Amino acid sequence: MLEKIKKIKCFFQENKIFLFLNIIILGLLFLGMTAENAPSILVSSLCVSSSKEFKTNFKGSNSKLSEIPSAKASVGIILYYFKDEKIYVLLGRERIDSNKKEKAGKFADFGGSVELNNTTFAHNAIRELKEETMSQIILHEKELIKKGSLLYKKSATGREIIYIFYPLSKRQYQQAKVLNSLWPILCSHKKDSVYCEKDQFVWLNLQDIVNQEKFVRDLNENRKIIIFREFFTKDCIEHPDLPILLESIERFNQPITVLFINKA
């Protein structure tokens, strides 16, 4: 009961903040500022238990996804779905028979390097998702920008790394559940196809991943030992702002408009 009261209290606090910020922005627009040079809304979950630890250098918004990368960068999409009031994320396993032994049999998001061909971060992320789900899951750029929640960092060499958490609808969730059944039909005979880089797909409890549990629960509450790719562990699972992102999604079930910045 106390938790429900707390959630309701936080909900009204957030709505007041959004209303206040919208009034400010409307005022700026009235004075002649365009949407492009008006300041971005930098709202995060002020009711999150770890809010006292928020850094002051958070900046930006999902408009980052509309930018065209000018240097090498990495983008990845992490699909998630609410079931029984828990969040489960869909991850894919690199082919167990991959010639690259350092990644064979390990799980990660659906992503990769951007192509420097005058396309946006969002476009590149959608391309990677399509390729690594055998062309079965295709998102639209506008929807990704609107609904996605971003986890962002820069590597020690300055490489931008962006993870986009995207909520699936019930229809999309049902579509994603059949990926394992489709793989033998579409990919068992195509080892080198760019559309068959993953050979297994699993839904995992996001809270268990955030807690870095040894055994991670799947949709049926079965506990599994999951081996993640090294870069995914370092850049996403161990990202200090991932728990905040998780709690914000859980509490409000809506996109987070803050772009988390955490320079290495």
N, C-alpha and C positions, 0 to 999 in steps of 0.2 A: 504493500500500500504506500509506504513512504517513497519507494522508487517511482511509482506512478505519479504521486504528487510532485516529486522533483522534476519528472519529465514534463508535466503540464506547466509548471512554473518556468522551466527553461524555454518551452515553446513560446510562451507569451513574451518572455524577455527577448527572444530572437526576433519575433514579429515586430516588436517595438523598435528594435535596432534597424531592421530592414526598412520599416516605414520612415524612420528618421533619416536614414541614408538616401532613400528614394526622394524625399522632400528636398534634401540638399542638392542632389543631382538634377532634379527638375528645375531648381532655382538657377543652377549654373547654366543649364541649357536655355533657360529663359533669358539669361544675360548674354546669350550669343555663343556659348561654347558648343562645339560639335561633339557628337558621341565619341569621336576618335581622340580628342584631346581632353575630354572629361576624365577625371581620375577613376581608376578601377575600384570596384567595390571590394574591400578587403575584409570580408566578414568570415570569421571562423566560429566554432562552437565555444562560446564563452562559458557554457555550463559544463564543459568537459572537466572531469576530475583533475586532469593534469594541466588545466589552463594556466596555473601560476608559472608553469615552466615554458610557456609560449615564448618564442624568440621574437625580437622586434624587427627582424629583417625579412619577415614574410612579405612577399610582394607578388603582383601579377595576377593573372586569372586564366581561365580556359582559353582566352584569346591567344595564348601561346601556341595552341594547336593550329591556329590559322596562319602562323608564320611559316615562311619558307626557310629551311635550314641552309646556312651558308658554309657549314663545315661538317665533318663527320659527326654523327650523333646516333644515339640508340633510342628506339621507341618500342613499347610493348603494351599490349592490352591484356588486362586481367578481368575476365567476365565473372560476375557474381550474381547470386540469386538468394532470396530470402526463403527459407523453409523451416517451419516450426520455430519461428522467431530467432533463427540462427542464420549467419551468413556463410555460404559456401562458395568457393572460387573454383573455376575450372582451369586446370593446368594440363599441359601435354608432356608426354615423355619422348625424348629424343630417341630415334630408332635404336633398338638394342643391337642391330647389326650395322650401325654406322661405322664408316671407316675412321671417323674421328673418335678414338677411344676415350678422350677426355670428357666427352659429353654423352656418349652412348648410354642409354638406360636412365638418364637423369631427367628430372622434371623442371619445368620453367613456364613462364608466361608465353604468349604468342607474340613474338616480336623479332627485331633484328636491327640492322643498320639502315639508316635512311639512304635514299638515292638522291644524289645532288643533280636533279633534273627539273628544277623549278616547280616541285610539288611540295605541299605543306606537310608539317609533322603529322597531322590527322590523316592525310592521304596515305602516307607511308605506313602508319600504324594499321589502317584498314587493309592495305595490301598484304602486310605480313599476316594479319589474322586470317584473311581469305586463303592465303597459301597454306598456312599451317593447320587449317581445319578442312582441308580437301575441298575448298570452294563451297562449303556448306553454311558457313556463317559470314554474312556480308552486312556490314553496318554502313550507314550513310554519314557523311562527314558532318552535316549539321547536327544530327542526333548525337554523335560522339562528342562534339564540342558542347552541346547543351547539357547532356546527362553525365558526362564523364567526370571523375574526380581524380586529380593529378597528384602524383608523388614525383618530385623533381630533385635532381642533384647534379653537380658537376664533378667529374673525376679529377684526379690530381693533375691530369694533362689538359683539363679544360673541356673535355668531351661532355656534351649535354646528354643526360639520361632521363627519360620520361616514361613513367608507368601510368597507364590510364585505367582506372577501375570503372567498369561499365556495368550497369544493372540490366539484366535480361528480363524481358517480359515472359509471361508464362508460355507463350507460343515459341519464343526463341529458346527458352529452357528445354522444352520438349524436343525441339529440333537438335539441340546440343547433346541430349541424352543418347541419341542414336549414333554418335560418331564412332564408338567402338564397334558397333555392328556393321557400319559401312566400310570400315578400314580394310577388311579382307577382300571386299569386292572391288574397291577402288585403288588400293595401294599395295597389296601383297606381292604383286608382280612388277612394281615400279620402284625399285630401290633408289634410283637417282633422281626421281621427280621432285621438283621444288614443292609440289603440293602434297608430298608424302613424307615430310621430314619428321613428323610425330607418328608414333605407332600405338599410343595408348592415351586415353583421356580419363581424368579422374576428378571428381568433385571433392574438395577438402574443406574442413572447417577452418575458416579464416582465423578465428580466435586461437586455435591450436597452433597455427603457423606463426602468428604474432608472438605467442608465448614460447615459441621454439621448442614445443613439446617433442619428445622422442617418438611418441606414437601419435599420429594425426588421424582424427576421425573422418570417415567419409559420410555420404548421405545416409547410410544405414547404421551409422554409429559404430561401424567396424573400425578398429584401430590398426593403422598401417605404419610401417616404417618407410618413409619417403626420402629418397636421395635427391636433393635439389642441385641444380647446376651452380657452380661456385659464384659466378657473377650475379645470379639471381639472389642468392643468399646475402652477398655483400651489399648489393645496390638496393634491394627491395626489403627482404625480410629483416635485415639488421638496420634499416633506415630508422633513425630515431623518431621520425614523425609518423611512422606507420601506425602505431597504437592510437594516435590522435585521429588519424584518418578513419580507422576502424570505428572508433567510438562515435565519431560524427555521423558516419553512415548509419550506424545502429540507432542512434538517438533520433535522427531526423529523416532518415530514409530519403535523402535528396542529395543532389550534387553539391560538392564542396567548392566554393568559389575562391578559396585561397590556393595559390600555387606555392607549395612548400619549397623553400630554398634551403639547401644545406650543402654548402661548398665543402669539398674535401680538402 
